Amino acid sequence: MDTAFMRRLGPWVAVLAWIFGILLVLMLVVHAHFGEALSGFFNSAFGGRNLAYLMATLSRTTLIVGMALSSMFSFRAGLFNIG
């Protein structure tokens, strides 16, 4: 594989590993079964009748992503006072 691609992929893999590790520690603290917890997460985030939970998840995610993008663009343009 291309080394430039691997250098770009490295931070993403590290972030996903941290997220997975934190979730694993939290599940160990509350003595949750990994399969049941993962199944509950996917059912509550993407399940429901006529994908109602998926639409709720996407509507909440859209607001957070929009705010993050607006902050990113303003910082990238050098406008540090965004509020």
Backbone torsions as a table, in degrees:
resi	resn	phi	psi	omega
1	MET	NA	161.4	-179.9
2	ASP	-70.8	134.9	-178.2
3	THR	-70.0	-31.5	177.5
4	ALA	-65.4	-38.3	177.3
5	PHE	-64.1	-42.3	-179.7
6	MET	-66.5	-35.5	177.7
7	ARG	-67.4	-34.5	176.9
8	ARG	-73.7	-32.4	-177.5
9	LEU	-76.5	-27.0	-175.6
10	GLY	-55.0	-51.1	179.6
11	PRO	-62.3	-35.0	179.5
12	TRP	-67.0	-39.8	178.3
13	VAL	-65.5	-39.4	178.8
14	ALA	-64.3	-41.8	179.2
15	VAL	-64.8	-44.5	178.4
16	LEU	-64.2	-35.8	177.7
17	ALA	-66.2	-41.6	177.0
18	TRP	-62.7	-44.9	179.5
19	ILE	-61.4	-46.5	178.7
20	PHE	-61.5	-41.9	179.7
21	GLY	-63.9	-42.5	178.8
22	ILE	-64.3	-43.7	178.2
23	LEU	-63.1	-38.9	179.2
24	LEU	-64.8	-42.6	178.2
25	VAL	-64.0	-42.6	178.3
26	LEU	-62.2	-39.3	179.1
27	MET	-70.2	-33.5	176.2
28	LEU	-68.8	-35.1	-179.8
29	VAL	-66.2	-40.5	-178.1
30	VAL	-94.0	5.9	178.2
31	HIS	56.7	46.7	179.2
32	ALA	-92.7	146.5	175.7
33	HIS	-77.8	129.9	-172.6
34	PHE	-61.1	-45.1	-178.7
35	GLY	-63.6	-43.8	179.6
36	GLU	-66.6	-39.9	179.5
37	ALA	-65.8	-43.0	179.1
38	LEU	-66.2	-40.8	177.3
39	SER	-63.5	-42.6	177.7
40	GLY	-63.9	-38.7	178.3
41	PHE	-61.9	-49.3	-177.6
42	PHE	-68.4	-37.1	178.5
43	ASN	-66.9	-37.9	-178.9
44	SER	-80.2	-23.2	179.8
45	ALA	-90.7	-33.5	-173.3
46	PHE	-124.4	-5.3	-174.3
47	GLY	-88.6	-149.3	179.9
48	GLY	91.8	168.6	179.5
49	ARG	-75.6	130.9	-178.8
50	ASN	55.2	35.1	178.6
51	LEU	56.2	38.2	-179.3
52	ALA	-64.2	-39.2	-179.5
53	TYR	-68.9	-33.3	177.0
54	LEU	-63.7	-41.9	179.3
55	MET	-66.3	-37.5	177.0
56	ALA	-65.5	-41.4	177.9
57	THR	-63.2	-44.4	-179.9
58	LEU	-66.8	-36.5	-179.9
59	SER	-67.8	-37.2	177.2
60	ARG	-72.1	-38.8	-179.0
61	THR	-66.8	-36.1	-178.8
62	THR	-60.3	-41.7	179.2
63	LEU	-64.6	-44.1	-178.4
64	ILE	-66.6	-43.2	179.9
65	VAL	-66.1	-39.2	178.0
66	GLY	-62.5	-42.2	178.3
67	MET	-67.3	-38.1	178.9
68	ALA	-66.3	-41.2	178.8
69	LEU	-66.1	-39.4	179.2
70	SER	-65.5	-39.8	176.5
71	SER	-65.9	-40.6	179.6
72	MET	-62.7	-44.9	180.0
73	PHE	-64.3	-40.8	-179.5
74	SER	-67.8	-40.2	177.1
75	PHE	-65.8	-38.4	180.0
76	ARG	-67.2	-31.1	178.5
77	ALA	-82.6	-7.7	178.7
78	GLY	92.2	11.9	177.8
79	LEU	-96.8	98.9	-173.2
80	PHE	-89.6	-13.8	177.8
81	ASN	-97.4	97.2	-176.0
82	ILE	-105.3	4.7	-175.2
83	GLY	-136.7	NA	NA
